Amino acid sequence: MELPKHAVLLEDAKTWISNWQNTKVIDGMSIRAHLIPAKDVHDIFIKDKGFERYRGYNAITDEGEFKFLMVGVDADNNDIVDYDKGYYVYDMTTPCPSVCSTAKWWNL
């Protein structure tokens, strides 16, 4: 099956989320934020999907790259992931550090 742009294989998504949830070595400077292009969000989630909300999952690839995976959420707050029906897990973010804000608005 050919996946749409930014969709990740379901098995990869499961592994990467598990990697994050089971890690013991994350500190506040390891990953601070994720940059998400508005066009990608619109192209993937807004176009006739009917989602009520969106949920993001922190994840780490087997190579150690930080990810923020996104899924659609229904009115009952359940994730909508069904690859047979075109409801995918998406990776469209770039982590900080690598693309960080130079304005530190959260510092007091």
Backbone atoms as SQL, in Angstrom:
CREATE TABLE atoms (id INTEGER PRIMARY KEY, chain TEXT, resi INTEGER, resn TEXT, atom TEXT, x REAL, y REAL, z REAL);
INSERT INTO atoms VALUES
  (1, 'A', 1, 'MET', 'N', 0.834, -1.168, 0.000),
  (2, 'A', 1, 'MET', 'CA', 0.000, 0.000, 0.000),
  (3, 'A', 1, 'MET', 'C', 0.886, 1.241, 0.000),
  (4, 'A', 2, 'GLU', 'N', 0.581, 2.182, -0.866),
  (5, 'A', 2, 'GLU', 'CA', 1.317, 3.441, -0.895),
  (6, 'A', 2, 'GLU', 'C', 0.647, 4.423, 0.056),
  (7, 'A', 3, 'LEU', 'N', 1.429, 4.978, 0.969),
  (8, 'A', 3, 'LEU', 'CA', 0.899, 5.913, 1.954),
  (9, 'A', 3, 'LEU', 'C', 0.919, 7.337, 1.416),
  (10, 'A', 4, 'PRO', 'N', -0.001, 8.180, 1.898),
  (11, 'A', 4, 'PRO', 'CA', 0.040, 9.588, 1.501),
  (12, 'A', 4, 'PRO', 'C', 1.243, 10.291, 2.111),
  (13, 'A', 5, 'LYS', 'N', 1.519, 11.482, 1.607),
  (14, 'A', 5, 'LYS', 'CA', 2.630, 12.290, 2.093),
  (15, 'A', 5, 'LYS', 'C', 2.523, 12.451, 3.604),
  (16, 'A', 6, 'HIS', 'N', 3.595, 12.272, 4.302),
  (17, 'A', 6, 'HIS', 'CA', 3.750, 12.429, 5.739),
  (18, 'A', 6, 'HIS', 'C', 3.151, 11.304, 6.576),
  (19, 'A', 7, 'ALA', 'N', 2.434, 10.362, 5.976),
  (20, 'A', 7, 'ALA', 'CA', 1.938, 9.221, 6.747),
  (21, 'A', 7, 'ALA', 'C', 3.097, 8.278, 7.012),
  (22, 'A', 8, 'VAL', 'N', 3.073, 7.640, 8.168),
  (23, 'A', 8, 'VAL', 'CA', 4.116, 6.674, 8.504),
  (24, 'A', 8, 'VAL', 'C', 3.479, 5.292, 8.610),
  (25, 'A', 9, 'LEU', 'N', 4.290, 4.287, 8.408),
  (26, 'A', 9, 'LEU', 'CA', 3.782, 2.926, 8.559),
  (27, 'A', 9, 'LEU', 'C', 3.241, 2.738, 9.971),
  (28, 'A', 10, 'LEU', 'N', 2.137, 2.043, 10.097),
  (29, 'A', 10, 'LEU', 'CA', 1.511, 1.837, 11.394),
  (30, 'A', 10, 'LEU', 'C', 2.462, 1.151, 12.375),
  (31, 'A', 11, 'GLU', 'N', 3.186, 0.152, 11.922),
  (32, 'A', 11, 'GLU', 'CA', 4.131, -0.539, 12.806),
  (33, 'A', 11, 'GLU', 'C', 5.239, 0.392, 13.278),
  (34, 'A', 12, 'ASP', 'N', 5.717, 1.285, 12.392),
  (35, 'A', 12, 'ASP', 'CA', 6.728, 2.263, 12.808),
  (36, 'A', 12, 'ASP', 'C', 6.152, 3.192, 13.871),
  (37, 'A', 13, 'ALA', 'N', 4.938, 3.679, 13.659),
  (38, 'A', 13, 'ALA', 'CA', 4.313, 4.580, 14.622),
  (39, 'A', 13, 'ALA', 'C', 4.205, 3.913, 15.988),
  (40, 'A', 14, 'LYS', 'N', 3.767, 2.675, 16.021),
  (41, 'A', 14, 'LYS', 'CA', 3.639, 1.951, 17.289),
  (42, 'A', 14, 'LYS', 'C', 4.995, 1.802, 17.975),
  (43, 'A', 15, 'THR', 'N', 6.010, 1.446, 17.212),
  (44, 'A', 15, 'THR', 'CA', 7.353, 1.265, 17.770),
  (45, 'A', 15, 'THR', 'C', 7.899, 2.585, 18.296),
  (46, 'A', 16, 'TRP', 'N', 7.766, 3.659, 17.514),
  (47, 'A', 16, 'TRP', 'CA', 8.329, 4.949, 17.902),
  (48, 'A', 16, 'TRP', 'C', 7.650, 5.501, 19.149),
  (49, 'A', 17, 'ILE', 'N', 6.330, 5.370, 19.243),
  (50, 'A', 17, 'ILE', 'CA', 5.623, 5.844, 20.438),
  (51, 'A', 17, 'ILE', 'C', 6.057, 5.025, 21.652),
  (52, 'A', 18, 'SER', 'N', 6.179, 3.732, 21.475),
  (53, 'A', 18, 'SER', 'CA', 6.647, 2.870, 22.556),
  (54, 'A', 18, 'SER', 'C', 8.065, 3.246, 22.981),
  (55, 'A', 19, 'ASN', 'N', 8.920, 3.554, 22.013),
  (56, 'A', 19, 'ASN', 'CA', 10.285, 3.983, 22.334),
  (57, 'A', 19, 'ASN', 'C', 10.257, 5.198, 23.257),
  (58, 'A', 20, 'TRP', 'N', 9.402, 6.188, 22.940),
  (59, 'A', 20, 'TRP', 'CA', 9.305, 7.401, 23.762),
  (60, 'A', 20, 'TRP', 'C', 8.787, 7.052, 25.150),
  (61, 'A', 21, 'GLN', 'N', 7.713, 6.284, 25.212),
  (62, 'A', 21, 'GLN', 'CA', 7.073, 6.000, 26.486),
  (63, 'A', 21, 'GLN', 'C', 7.946, 5.140, 27.401),
  (64, 'A', 22, 'ASN', 'N', 8.867, 4.410, 26.824),
  (65, 'A', 22, 'ASN', 'CA', 9.728, 3.540, 27.615),
  (66, 'A', 22, 'ASN', 'C', 11.122, 4.109, 27.873),
  (67, 'A', 23, 'THR', 'N', 11.417, 5.279, 27.330),
  (68, 'A', 23, 'THR', 'CA', 12.754, 5.836, 27.506),
  (69, 'A', 23, 'THR', 'C', 12.917, 6.400, 28.911),
  (70, 'A', 24, 'LYS', 'N', 14.113, 6.369, 29.400),
  (71, 'A', 24, 'LYS', 'CA', 14.429, 6.904, 30.723),
  (72, 'A', 24, 'LYS', 'C', 15.437, 8.048, 30.630),
  (73, 'A', 25, 'VAL', 'N', 15.806, 8.445, 29.412),
  (74, 'A', 25, 'VAL', 'CA', 16.926, 9.373, 29.265),
  (75, 'A', 25, 'VAL', 'C', 16.534, 10.732, 28.684),
  (76, 'A', 26, 'ILE', 'N', 15.272, 11.107, 28.715),
  (77, 'A', 26, 'ILE', 'CA', 14.856, 12.401, 28.170),
  (78, 'A', 26, 'ILE', 'C', 14.999, 13.471, 29.241),
  (79, 'A', 27, 'ASP', 'N', 15.625, 14.584, 28.875),
  (80, 'A', 27, 'ASP', 'CA', 15.652, 15.732, 29.769),
  (81, 'A', 27, 'ASP', 'C', 15.052, 16.924, 29.031),
  (82, 'A', 28, 'GLY', 'N', 14.909, 18.023, 29.701),
  (83, 'A', 28, 'GLY', 'CA', 14.260, 19.196, 29.133),
  (84, 'A', 28, 'GLY', 'C', 14.957, 19.789, 27.926),
  (85, 'A', 29, 'MET', 'N', 16.205, 19.460, 27.714),
  (86, 'A', 29, 'MET', 'CA', 16.927, 20.012, 26.578),
  (87, 'A', 29, 'MET', 'C', 17.008, 19.027, 25.409),
  (88, 'A', 30, 'SER', 'N', 16.610, 17.782, 25.625),
  (89, 'A', 30, 'SER', 'CA', 16.660, 16.797, 24.550),
  (90, 'A', 30, 'SER', 'C', 15.728, 17.177, 23.413),
  (91, 'A', 31, 'ILE', 'N', 14.510, 17.503, 23.762),
  (92, 'A', 31, 'ILE', 'CA', 13.526, 17.923, 22.759),
  (93, 'A', 31, 'ILE', 'C', 12.640, 18.960, 23.422),
  (94, 'A', 32, 'ARG', 'N', 12.562, 20.126, 22.805),
  (95, 'A', 32, 'ARG', 'CA', 11.819, 21.230, 23.422),
  (96, 'A', 32, 'ARG', 'C', 10.529, 21.542, 22.708),
  (97, 'A', 33, 'ALA', 'N', 10.467, 21.308, 21.418),
  (98, 'A', 33, 'ALA', 'CA', 9.291, 21.699, 20.647),
  (99, 'A', 33, 'ALA', 'C', 9.329, 21.007, 19.298),
  (100, 'A', 34, 'HIS', 'N', 8.273, 21.204, 18.526),
  (101, 'A', 34, 'HIS', 'CA', 8.211, 20.689, 17.159),
  (102, 'A', 34, 'HIS', 'C', 7.648, 21.771, 16.257),
  (103, 'A', 35, 'LEU', 'N', 8.264, 21.959, 15.111),
  (104, 'A', 35, 'LEU', 'CA', 7.785, 22.896, 14.108),
  (105, 'A', 35, 'LEU', 'C', 6.840, 22.149, 13.180),
  (106, 'A', 36, 'ILE', 'N', 5.633, 22.691, 12.980),
  (107, 'A', 36, 'ILE', 'CA', 4.611, 22.027, 12.174),
  (108, 'A', 36, 'ILE', 'C', 4.167, 22.978, 11.067),
  (109, 'A', 37, 'PRO', 'N', 4.443, 22.665, 9.807),
  (110, 'A', 37, 'PRO', 'CA', 4.019, 23.527, 8.715),
  (111, 'A', 37, 'PRO', 'C', 2.488, 23.566, 8.587),
  (112, 'A', 38, 'ALA', 'N', 1.922, 24.761, 8.560),
  (113, 'A', 38, 'ALA', 'CA', 0.464, 24.931, 8.477),
  (114, 'A', 38, 'ALA', 'C', -0.104, 24.259, 7.232),
  (115, 'A', 39, 'LYS', 'N', 0.590, 24.356, 6.102),
  (116, 'A', 39, 'LYS', 'CA', 0.083, 23.754, 4.868),
  (117, 'A', 39, 'LYS', 'C', -0.062, 22.244, 5.014),
  (118, 'A', 40, 'ASP', 'N', 0.885, 21.610, 5.674),
  (119, 'A', 40, 'ASP', 'CA', 0.804, 20.163, 5.860),
  (120, 'A', 40, 'ASP', 'C', -0.388, 19.788, 6.735),
  (121, 'A', 41, 'VAL', 'N', -0.603, 20.554, 7.810),
  (122, 'A', 41, 'VAL', 'CA', -1.756, 20.291, 8.675),
  (123, 'A', 41, 'VAL', 'C', -3.043, 20.426, 7.873),
  (124, 'A', 42, 'HIS', 'N', -3.140, 21.490, 7.095),
  (125, 'A', 42, 'HIS', 'CA', -4.346, 21.704, 6.292),
  (126, 'A', 42, 'HIS', 'C', -4.538, 20.590, 5.274),
  (127, 'A', 43, 'ASP', 'N', -3.497, 20.266, 4.552),
  (128, 'A', 43, 'ASP', 'CA', -3.599, 19.242, 3.512),
  (129, 'A', 43, 'ASP', 'C', -4.003, 17.886, 4.074),
  (130, 'A', 44, 'ILE', 'N', -3.519, 17.567, 5.249),
  (131, 'A', 44, 'ILE', 'CA', -3.744, 16.240, 5.798),
  (132, 'A', 44, 'ILE', 'C', -5.023, 16.151, 6.613),
  (133, 'A', 45, 'PHE', 'N', -5.279, 17.134, 7.463),
  (134, 'A', 45, 'PHE', 'CA', -6.370, 16.985, 8.414),
  (135, 'A', 45, 'PHE', 'C', -7.634, 17.765, 8.086),
  (136, 'A', 46, 'ILE', 'N', -7.537, 18.872, 7.432),
  (137, 'A', 46, 'ILE', 'CA', -8.703, 19.719, 7.230),
  (138, 'A', 46, 'ILE', 'C', -9.574, 19.225, 6.078),
  (139, 'A', 47, 'LYS', 'N', -8.979, 18.682, 5.073),
  (140, 'A', 47, 'LYS', 'CA', -9.703, 18.314, 3.855),
  (141, 'A', 47, 'LYS', 'C', -10.652, 17.137, 4.068),
  (142, 'A', 48, 'ASP', 'N', -11.892, 17.437, 4.429),
  (143, 'A', 48, 'ASP', 'CA', -12.985, 16.458, 4.443),
  (144, 'A', 48, 'ASP', 'C', -12.727, 15.212, 5.277),
  (145, 'A', 49, 'LYS', 'N', -11.958, 15.301, 6.328),
  (146, 'A', 49, 'LYS', 'CA', -11.743, 14.138, 7.187),
  (147, 'A', 49, 'LYS', 'C', -12.791, 14.059, 8.285),
  (148, 'A', 50, 'GLY', 'N', -13.369, 15.196, 8.671),
  (149, 'A', 50, 'GLY', 'CA', -14.408, 15.199, 9.681),
  (150, 'A', 50, 'GLY', 'C', -13.924, 15.000, 11.105),
  (151, 'A', 51, 'PHE', 'N', -12.651, 15.249, 11.366),
  (152, 'A', 51, 'PHE', 'CA', -12.142, 15.086, 12.722),
  (153, 'A', 51, 'PHE', 'C', -12.667, 16.199, 13.621),
  (154, 'A', 52, 'GLU', 'N', -12.931, 15.868, 14.867),
  (155, 'A', 52, 'GLU', 'CA', -13.330, 16.846, 15.874),
  (156, 'A', 52, 'GLU', 'C', -12.115, 17.535, 16.478),
  (157, 'A', 53, 'ARG', 'N', -11.051, 16.766, 16.643),
  (158, 'A', 53, 'ARG', 'CA', -9.824, 17.240, 17.267),
  (159, 'A', 53, 'ARG', 'C', -8.634, 16.472, 16.674),
  (160, 'A', 54, 'TYR', 'N', -7.469, 16.797, 17.199),
  (161, 'A', 54, 'TYR', 'CA', -6.242, 16.123, 16.786),
  (162, 'A', 54, 'TYR', 'C', -5.435, 15.800, 18.029),
  (163, 'A', 55, 'ARG', 'N', -4.705, 14.700, 17.983),
  (164, 'A', 55, 'ARG', 'CA', -3.868, 14.323, 19.119),
  (165, 'A', 55, 'ARG', 'C', -2.456, 14.103, 18.599),
  (166, 'A', 56, 'GLY', 'N', -1.483, 14.523, 19.419),
  (167, 'A', 56, 'GLY', 'CA', -0.087, 14.318, 19.075),
  (168, 'A', 56, 'GLY', 'C', 0.582, 13.377, 20.054),
  (169, 'A', 57, 'TYR', 'N', 1.444, 12.544, 19.534),
  (170, 'A', 57, 'TYR', 'CA', 2.197, 11.592, 20.350),
  (171, 'A', 57, 'TYR', 'C', 3.680, 11.857, 20.199),
  (172, 'A', 58, 'ASN', 'N', 4.366, 11.966, 21.316),
  (173, 'A', 58, 'ASN', 'CA', 5.818, 12.020, 21.280),
  (174, 'A', 58, 'ASN', 'C', 6.325, 10.639, 20.905),
  (175, 'A', 59, 'ALA', 'N', 7.381, 10.618, 20.122),
  (176, 'A', 59, 'ALA', 'CA', 7.906, 9.347, 19.636),
  (177, 'A', 59, 'ALA', 'C', 9.402, 9.489, 19.372),
  (178, 'A', 60, 'ILE', 'N', 10.085, 8.354, 19.346),
  (179, 'A', 60, 'ILE', 'CA', 11.515, 8.304, 19.026),
  (180, 'A', 60, 'ILE', 'C', 11.725, 7.146, 18.064),
  (181, 'A', 61, 'THR', 'N', 12.346, 7.432, 16.928),
  (182, 'A', 61, 'THR', 'CA', 12.636, 6.368, 15.967),
  (183, 'A', 61, 'THR', 'C', 13.686, 5.435, 16.546),
  (184, 'A', 62, 'ASP', 'N', 13.867, 4.300, 15.922),
  (185, 'A', 62, 'ASP', 'CA', 14.894, 3.362, 16.364),
  (186, 'A', 62, 'ASP', 'C', 16.295, 3.956, 16.225),
  (187, 'A', 63, 'GLU', 'N', 16.427, 4.985, 15.381),
  (188, 'A', 63, 'GLU', 'CA', 17.711, 5.659, 15.207),
  (189, 'A', 63, 'GLU', 'C', 17.899, 6.809, 16.202),
  (190, 'A', 64, 'GLY', 'N', 16.894, 7.054, 17.062),
  (191, 'A', 64, 'GLY', 'CA', 17.017, 8.088, 18.080),
  (192, 'A', 64, 'GLY', 'C', 16.500, 9.454, 17.685),
  (193, 'A', 65, 'GLU', 'N', 15.830, 9.579, 16.548),
  (194, 'A', 65, 'GLU', 'CA', 15.287, 10.864, 16.114),
  (195, 'A', 65, 'GLU', 'C', 13.943, 11.116, 16.792),
  (196, 'A', 66, 'PHE', 'N', 13.782, 12.310, 17.356),
  (197, 'A', 66, 'PHE', 'CA', 12.539, 12.674, 18.025),
  (198, 'A', 66, 'PHE', 'C', 11.456, 13.003, 17.003),
  (199, 'A', 67, 'LYS', 'N', 10.244, 12.554, 17.275),
  (200, 'A', 67, 'LYS', 'CA', 9.105, 12.778, 16.387),
  (201, 'A', 67, 'LYS', 'C', 7.910, 13.234, 17.210),
  (202, 'A', 68, 'PHE', 'N', 6.968, 13.872, 16.549),
  (203, 'A', 68, 'PHE', 'CA', 5.676, 14.216, 17.126),
  (204, 'A', 68, 'PHE', 'C', 4.651, 13.747, 16.103),
  (205, 'A', 69, 'LEU', 'N', 4.036, 12.598, 16.375),
  (206, 'A', 69, 'LEU', 'CA', 3.112, 11.981, 15.432),
  (207, 'A', 69, 'LEU', 'C', 1.702, 12.489, 15.705),
  (208, 'A', 70, 'MET', 'N', 0.920, 12.701, 14.634),
  (209, 'A', 70, 'MET', 'CA', -0.416, 13.262, 14.784),
  (210, 'A', 70, 'MET', 'C', -1.473, 12.338, 14.205),
  (211, 'A', 71, 'VAL', 'N', -2.632, 12.286, 14.899),
  (212, 'A', 71, 'VAL', 'CA', -3.779, 11.500, 14.448),
  (213, 'A', 71, 'VAL', 'C', -5.044, 12.331, 14.623),
  (214, 'A', 72, 'GLY', 'N', -6.085, 11.980, 13.875),
  (215, 'A', 72, 'GLY', 'CA', -7.385, 12.593, 14.066),
  (216, 'A', 72, 'GLY', 'C', -8.084, 11.979, 15.265),
  (217, 'A', 73, 'VAL', 'N', -9.009, 12.751, 15.865),
  (218, 'A', 73, 'VAL', 'CA', -9.742, 12.308, 17.054),
  (219, 'A', 73, 'VAL', 'C', -11.226, 12.551, 16.820),
  (220, 'A', 74, 'ASP', 'N', -12.066, 11.592, 17.233),
  (221, 'A', 74, 'ASP', 'CA', -13.509, 11.732, 17.032),
  (222, 'A', 74, 'ASP', 'C', -14.171, 12.484, 18.188),
  (223, 'A', 75, 'ALA', 'N', -15.485, 12.634, 18.129),
  (224, 'A', 75, 'ALA', 'CA', -16.246, 13.386, 19.125),
  (225, 'A', 75, 'ALA', 'C', -16.187, 12.748, 20.509),
  (226, 'A', 76, 'ASP', 'N', -15.875, 11.453, 20.591),
  (227, 'A', 76, 'ASP', 'CA', -15.759, 10.757, 21.874),
  (228, 'A', 76, 'ASP', 'C', -14.325, 10.753, 22.398),
  (229, 'A', 77, 'ASN', 'N', -13.468, 11.558, 21.788),
  (230, 'A', 77, 'ASN', 'CA', -12.047, 11.666, 22.156),
  (231, 'A', 77, 'ASN', 'C', -11.239, 10.414, 21.878),
  (232, 'A', 78, 'ASN', 'N', -11.679, 9.605, 20.930),
  (233, 'A', 78, 'ASN', 'CA', -10.938, 8.416, 20.530),
  (234, 'A', 78, 'ASN', 'C', -10.120, 8.708, 19.282),
  (235, 'A', 79, 'ASP', 'N', -8.888, 8.198, 19.262),
  (236, 'A', 79, 'ASP', 'CA', -8.054, 8.329, 18.070),
  (237, 'A', 79, 'ASP', 'C', -8.716, 7.602, 16.909),
  (238, 'A', 80, 'ILE', 'N', -8.588, 8.188, 15.730),
  (239, 'A', 80, 'ILE', 'CA', -9.101, 7.558, 14.518),
  (240, 'A', 80, 'ILE', 'C', -7.896, 7.108, 13.697),
  (241, 'A', 81, 'VAL', 'N', -7.563, 5.829, 13.805),
  (242, 'A', 81, 'VAL', 'CA', -6.450, 5.247, 13.051),
  (243, 'A', 81, 'VAL', 'C', -6.988, 3.983, 12.409),
  (244, 'A', 82, 'ASP', 'N', -7.159, 4.039, 11.091),
  (245, 'A', 82, 'ASP', 'CA', -7.654, 2.894, 10.332),
  (246, 'A', 82, 'ASP', 'C', -7.069, 2.999, 8.932),
  (247, 'A', 83, 'TYR', 'N', -5.961, 2.331, 8.711),
  (248, 'A', 83, 'TYR', 'CA', -5.246, 2.455, 7.447),
  (249, 'A', 83, 'TYR', 'C', -6.069, 1.950, 6.269),
  (250, 'A', 84, 'ASP', 'N', -6.976, 1.025, 6.485),
  (251, 'A', 84, 'ASP', 'CA', -7.836, 0.545, 5.403),
  (252, 'A', 84, 'ASP', 'C', -8.809, 1.617, 4.931),
  (253, 'A', 85, 'LYS', 'N', -9.156, 2.555, 5.819),
  (254, 'A', 85, 'LYS', 'CA', -10.106, 3.619, 5.479),
  (255, 'A', 85, 'LYS', 'C', -9.428, 4.962, 5.222),
  (256, 'A', 86, 'GLY', 'N', -8.096, 4.987, 5.255),
  (257, 'A', 86, 'GLY', 'CA', -7.370, 6.216, 4.958),
  (258, 'A', 86, 'GLY', 'C', -7.132, 7.127, 6.145),
  (259, 'A', 87, 'TYR', 'N', -7.276, 6.612, 7.360),
  (260, 'A', 87, 'TYR', 'CA', -7.002, 7.388, 8.562),
  (261, 'A', 87, 'TYR', 'C', -5.647, 6.956, 9.111),
  (262, 'A', 88, 'TYR', 'N', -4.638, 7.772, 8.826),
  (263, 'A', 88, 'TYR', 'CA', -3.253, 7.395, 9.079),
  (264, 'A', 88, 'TYR', 'C', -2.666, 8.107, 10.291),
  (265, 'A', 89, 'VAL', 'N', -1.499, 7.657, 10.700),
  (266, 'A', 89, 'VAL', 'CA', -0.658, 8.356, 11.661),
  (267, 'A', 89, 'VAL', 'C', 0.331, 9.164, 10.835),
  (268, 'A', 90, 'TYR', 'N', 0.449, 10.467, 11.164),
  (269, 'A', 90, 'TYR', 'CA', 1.269, 11.358, 10.354),
  (270, 'A', 90, 'TYR', 'C', 2.469, 11.900, 11.120),
  (271, 'A', 91, 'ASP', 'N', 3.550, 12.072, 10.392),
  (272, 'A', 91, 'ASP', 'CA', 4.766, 12.705, 10.895),
  (273, 'A', 91, 'ASP', 'C', 5.099, 13.843, 9.950),
  (274, 'A', 92, 'MET', 'N', 4.847, 15.057, 10.389),
  (275, 'A', 92, 'MET', 'CA', 5.115, 16.214, 9.531),
  (276, 'A', 92, 'MET', 'C', 5.898, 17.284, 10.270),
  (277, 'A', 93, 'THR', 'N', 6.524, 16.903, 11.377),
  (278, 'A', 93, 'THR', 'CA', 7.181, 17.895, 12.216),
  (279, 'A', 93, 'THR', 'C', 8.696, 17.814, 12.119),
  (280, 'A', 94, 'THR', 'N', 9.326, 18.906, 12.506),
  (281, 'A', 94, 'THR', 'CA', 10.779, 18.963, 12.620),
  (282, 'A', 94, 'THR', 'C', 11.090, 19.357, 14.057),
  (283, 'A', 95, 'PRO', 'N', 11.912, 18.572, 14.762),
  (284, 'A', 95, 'PRO', 'CA', 12.135, 18.854, 16.175),
  (285, 'A', 95, 'PRO', 'C', 13.081, 20.019, 16.427),
  (286, 'A', 96, 'CYS', 'N', 12.910, 20.602, 17.597),
  (287, 'A', 96, 'CYS', 'CA', 13.846, 21.572, 18.154),
  (288, 'A', 96, 'CYS', 'C', 14.461, 20.883, 19.362),
  (289, 'A', 97, 'PRO', 'N', 15.770, 20.760, 19.447),
  (290, 'A', 97, 'PRO', 'CA', 16.744, 21.413, 18.608),
  (291, 'A', 97, 'PRO', 'C', 16.822, 20.838, 17.190),
  (292, 'A', 98, 'SER', 'N', 17.071, 21.666, 16.331),
  (293, 'A', 98, 'SER', 'CA', 17.414, 21.668, 14.920),
  (294, 'A', 98, 'SER', 'C', 16.744, 22.864, 14.296),
  (295, 'A', 99, 'VAL', 'N', 15.472, 23.099, 14.566),
  (296, 'A', 99, 'VAL', 'CA', 14.800, 24.336, 14.136),
  (297, 'A', 99, 'VAL', 'C', 14.111, 24.936, 15.360),
  (298, 'A', 100, 'CYS', 'N', 14.841, 25.740, 16.102),
  (299, 'A', 100, 'CYS', 'CA', 14.327, 26.344, 17.329),
  (300, 'A', 100, 'CYS', 'C', 14.065, 27.833, 17.150),
  (301, 'A', 101, 'SER', 'N', 13.163, 28.330, 17.954),
  (302, 'A', 101, 'SER', 'CA', 12.887, 29.762, 17.975),
  (303, 'A', 101, 'SER', 'C', 14.067, 30.491, 18.615),
  (304, 'A', 102, 'THR', 'N', 14.434, 31.632, 18.048),
  (305, 'A', 102, 'THR', 'CA', 15.473, 32.437, 18.678),
  (306, 'A', 102, 'THR', 'C', 14.891, 33.303, 19.785),
  (307, 'A', 103, 'ALA', 'N', 13.575, 33.548, 19.749),
  (308, 'A', 103, 'ALA', 'CA', 12.893, 34.304, 20.796),
  (309, 'A', 103, 'ALA', 'C', 12.531, 33.345, 21.914),
  (310, 'A', 104, 'LYS', 'N', 13.068, 33.558, 23.084),
  (311, 'A', 104, 'LYS', 'CA', 12.809, 32.678, 24.232),
  (312, 'A', 104, 'LYS', 'C', 11.688, 33.286, 25.074),
  (313, 'A', 105, 'TRP', 'N', 10.475, 33.322, 24.540),
  (314, 'A', 105, 'TRP', 'CA', 9.326, 33.969, 25.169),
  (315, 'A', 105, 'TRP', 'C', 8.913, 33.288, 26.468),
  (316, 'A', 106, 'TRP', 'N', 9.300, 32.022, 26.681),
  (317, 'A', 106, 'TRP', 'CA', 8.894, 31.296, 27.882),
  (318, 'A', 106, 'TRP', 'C', 9.839, 31.540, 29.064),
  (319, 'A', 107, 'ASN', 'N', 11.001, 32.159, 28.810),
  (320, 'A', 107, 'ASN', 'CA', 11.923, 32.463, 29.906),
  (321, 'A', 107, 'ASN', 'C', 11.410, 33.662, 30.691),
  (322, 'A', 108, 'LEU', 'N', 11.529, 33.584, 31.988),
  (323, 'A', 108, 'LEU', 'CA', 11.109, 34.712, 32.841),
  (324, 'A', 108, 'LEU', 'C', 12.185, 35.749, 32.951);
